[in-house]
Amino acid sequence: MEFTAEMIAAFIGGEIVGNKEAKVWSMGKIEEGKEGEISFLSNPKYEKYIYDSGASIVIVNKSFEPERPVRPTMIKVDNAYECFAKLLDLYVANLPRKKGVSKMAAIAEGVQLDEDAYVGEFSVISEGVKLGKKVSIYPQVYIGDNVTIGDDVILYPGVKIYKDCVIGNRVIIHSGTVVGADGFGFAPVGDTYKKIPQVGNVIIEDDVEIGANTCVDRATMGSTIIHKGVKLDNLVQIAHNVTVGDNTVIAAEAGIAGSTHIGKNCMFGGQSATTGHLHIGDRVVIASRGAVMSDIEDNTSWMGAPALPTVRARRAHIIYSKLPEIYKTIADLEKKVEELSKK
């Protein structure tokens, strides 16, 4: 499809600087922009590319003032990144959507599929499964007994949903992710460990997106709950009986130990982790590789291993980086004290 700058500006509420008849039919990065593409400039680090960009249209923030002439037509908006994301949503919404049920899928008797559903080859839908409207189930997906799945859900190839789990509306789960595997529950018996049956489930609420090869374990009892709007990156581990609050985001390789409660609108950096049975408040930020070992109150930022409030952690890091000099100073002082003692 082809769009003019005037049409795009009307859609995102922007102000045109340049040719309002400029036309685009695809999207691209500003540093690789080509004729017929639309791009955006949000991060000042990329400003240098706009002057020589081959893109036909670039969305920029209203605060942007070019240092020299810009060839592409600019559309000025309050938030360039947000508006470009809005255009991407429109683009994706207009892509052709797969429909139909493959003859090579195994679907239990009694499972009802909406006429707009898609089920790919070698997927398995077990007994008692309830599916919403416009569900897309790609090849090699497994859905266990009595699972409930809402409307507009996308399960990409190789996703596994164990029995009794509940998936809300507009949830996206990427390839290789496992929802509802047993939590890591074992009781020591002498020199061995006895498995504790994990009889709970996982509840994933509306508008959650889960990256590839992530694991969300079922609860020992009750539910592991991923609340609405949560975004989990690739390779994230959510242990049994964890609760993740609304709109929290957790980056790749993070691990949340069992029975930890995470509040709303939190941010966890890559490779961060918690011990179990913690309470982490709302709007908490954990920096990459932060190791949380105690409860955290609302509206705070932590970093380090073990994690400390960010200001304290930075001071500690400064001292740590000076340890070789400090050690040398102490050694010199010890030598002088020894010399004085001999005198």
LUMVEXTOR-993034 format. One record per residue (C-alpha): x, y, z. Coordinates in steps of 0.5 Angstrom, whole numbers, padded with zeros to 4 digits, always signed. Each point is the difference from the previous one (the first is absolute). Example, Ala and Ser with C-alpha at 12.3 -4.5 7.8 and 13.67 -1.06 7.14 Angstrom:
+0025-0009+0016
+0002+0007-0002
This chain:
+0000+0000+0000
+0002+0007-0001
-0001+0006+0004
+0002+0007+0000
+0003+0005+0005
-0007+0003+0001
-0003-0006+0001
+0005-0002+0005
+0000+0006+0004
-0008+0000+0000
+0001-0007+0003
+0005+0002+0006
-0002+0007+0001
+0007+0003-0003
+0002+0006-0003
+0003+0000-0007
+0007+0003-0002
+0001-0001-0007
-0004-0003-0006
-0007-0002+0002
+0000-0005-0006
+0006-0004+0002
-0002-0007-0001
+0002-0006+0004
-0002-0008-0001
+0005-0003+0005
+0004+0001+0007
+0007+0001+0001
+0006+0002+0005
+0002+0007-0001
+0007-0002-0001
-0002-0005-0005
-0006+0004-0003
-0001+0000-0007
-0005+0003-0005
-0007-0002+0002
+0001-0001+0007
-0002+0003+0006
+0004+0000+0006
+0001+0004+0007
+0005+0004+0004
-0001+0000+0008
+0007-0002+0002
+0005+0006-0001
+0006-0005-0001
-0004-0001-0007
-0001+0007-0002
+0006+0000-0004
-0003-0005-0005
-0006+0005-0001
+0004+0004-0005
+0002-0005-0005
-0006-0005+0001
-0003-0002-0006
-0007-0001+0003
-0005+0004-0003
-0004+0001+0007
+0003+0001+0007
-0004+0001+0006
+0004+0004+0005
-0002+0003+0007
-0002+0007+0000
+0006+0002+0004
+0004-0002-0006
+0004+0006-0003
+0004-0002-0006
+0007+0003+0000
+0000+0000-0008
-0005-0002-0005
-0004-0006+0000
-0001-0004-0007
-0006-0004+0003
-0007+0003+0002
+0000+0000+0007
-0007-0001+0004
+0001+0003+0007
-0004-0003+0006
+0001+0000+0008
+0003-0007+0000
+0003-0003-0006
+0001-0007+0002
-0007+0000+0003
-0003+0002-0007
+0005-0005-0004
-0003-0005+0005
-0007+0002-0002
+0002-0001-0007
+0003-0007+0000
-0006-0002+0004
-0004+0002-0006
+0004-0003-0005
+0000-0007+0004
-0008+0001+0000
+0000+0000-0007
+0005-0006-0001
-0004-0006-0003
-0002-0005+0006
+0001-0007+0000
-0007-0004+0000
-0002-0007+0000
+0001-0006+0004
+0005-0005-0003
-0002-0007-0001
+0007-0002+0003
-0002+0003+0007
-0003-0004+0005
-0006+0003+0004
-0004-0004+0005
-0007-0001-0001
-0005+0005+0003
+0005+0006-0001
-0003+0006-0004
+0004+0004-0004
-0002+0007-0003
-0001+0001-0007
+0006+0005+0000
+0004-0005+0004
+0007-0003-0003
+0003-0006+0002
+0006-0002-0003
+0003-0007-0002
+0002-0005+0006
-0003+0004+0005
-0004-0003+0006
-0006+0002+0003
-0002-0004+0006
-0007-0002+0003
-0004+0006+0004
+0004+0005-0004
-0004+0007+0000
+0002+0004-0006
-0002+0008-0001
-0001+0003-0007
+0006+0001-0005
+0005-0004+0003
+0006-0002-0003
+0003-0006+0001
+0007-0001-0004
+0003-0007-0001
+0002-0005+0005
-0003+0004+0006
-0003-0005+0006
-0006+0003+0004
-0001-0005+0006
-0007-0002+0003
-0005+0005+0002
+0004+0006-0002
-0004+0007-0001
+0003+0004-0006
-0004+0007-0001
-0001+0004-0006
+0006+0002-0005
+0005-0004+0003
+0006-0002-0004
+0004-0006+0002
+0006+0000-0005
+0004-0007-0002
+0002-0005+0006
-0004+0004+0006
-0002-0005+0005
-0006+0001+0005
-0001-0005+0005
-0007-0002+0003
-0004+0005+0004
+0003+0006-0002
-0004+0006-0002
+0002+0005-0005
-0003+0007-0001
-0002+0004-0006
+0005+0003-0005
+0006-0004+0003
+0006-0002-0005
+0005-0005+0002
+0006-0001-0004
+0003-0007-0002
+0003-0005+0005
-0003+0003+0006
-0003-0005+0005
-0006+0002+0004
-0002-0004+0006
+0006-0005+0001
+0001-0002+0007
+0003+0005+0005
+0007-0002+0003
-0003-0003+0006
+0004-0006+0004
+0000-0002+0007
+0007-0002+0003
-0001-0008+0003
+0006-0002+0002
+0006+0000-0005
-0006+0001-0006
-0005+0005-0002
-0008-0002+0000
-0004+0003-0005
-0006+0005+0002
-0005-0001-0004
-0002+0007-0004
-0008+0000+0000
-0001+0007-0002
+0000+0004-0006
+0002+0006-0004
-0004+0006-0002
+0002+0005-0005
-0005+0006+0000
-0001+0004-0006
+0005+0004-0005
+0006-0004+0003
+0006-0001-0005
+0005-0006+0001
+0006-0001-0004
+0003-0006-0002
+0003-0006+0004
-0003+0003+0007
-0003-0004+0005
-0006+0002+0005
+0000-0006+0005
-0007-0002+0003
-0001+0001+0007
+0001-0005+0005
-0007+0002+0003
-0005+0005-0003
+0003+0004-0006
+0006+0003-0003
-0003+0007-0002
+0003+0004-0006
-0005+0006+0000
-0002+0005-0005
+0005+0003-0005
+0006-0003+0003
+0006-0001-0005
+0005-0006+0000
+0006+0000-0004
+0003-0006-0003
+0003-0005+0005
-0003+0002+0006
-0002-0005+0006
-0006+0002+0004
+0000-0006+0006
-0006-0003+0004
-0005+0005+0003
+0003+0006-0002
-0004+0006-0001
+0002+0006-0006
-0004+0006+0001
-0004+0004-0006
+0005+0003-0005
+0006-0003+0003
+0006-0001-0005
+0005-0005+0001
+0006-0001-0005
+0004-0006-0003
+0003-0005+0005
-0003+0003+0006
-0002-0005+0006
-0006+0001+0005
+0000-0005+0005
-0006-0004+0003
-0005+0004+0004
+0003+0007-0001
-0005+0005-0001
+0001+0006-0005
-0004+0006+0000
-0002+0004-0006
+0004+0004-0005
+0006-0003+0002
+0006-0001-0005
+0005-0005+0001
+0007+0000-0004
+0003-0006-0004
+0003-0005+0004
-0003+0003+0007
-0003-0005+0005
-0003-0001+0007
+0000-0005+0005
-0007-0003+0002
-0006+0003+0005
+0002+0007-0001
-0005+0006-0001
+0002+0005-0005
-0004+0006+0000
-0003+0004-0006
+0004+0004-0005
+0007-0003+0002
+0006+0000-0005
+0005-0006+0001
+0006+0002-0005
+0003-0006-0004
+0004-0005+0004
-0004+0002+0006
+0000-0005+0006
-0006+0001+0004
+0000-0003+0007
-0005+0004+0004
-0006+0003+0000
-0001+0007-0004
-0004+0006+0001
-0004+0004-0005
+0003+0005-0005
+0007-0002+0001
+0006-0002-0004
+0005-0006+0001
+0007-0002-0003
+0005-0005+0002
+0001-0007+0003
-0002+0000+0005
-0005+0005-0002
+0001+0007+0003
-0004+0007-0001
+0003+0003-0006
+0004+0006+0004
+0003-0005+0005
+0002-0005-0005
+0003+0005-0005
+0004+0003+0006
+0002-0007+0002
+0002-0002-0007
+0005+0007+0000
+0003-0003+0006
+0001-0007-0003
+0003+0003-0006
+0005+0003+0004
+0002-0006+0004
+0007-0001-0003
+0002+0007+0002
-0003-0001+0007
+0003-0006+0001
+0007+0003-0002
-0001+0006+0005
-0001-0005+0005
+0006-0004-0001
+0004+0006+0000
-0003+0002+0006
+0001-0007+0003
+0008+0000-0002
+0001+0007+0003
-0004-0002+0007
+0005-0006+0000
+0006+0005-0001
-0002+0004+0005
-0001-0005+0005
+0007-0003-0001
+0003+0007+0001
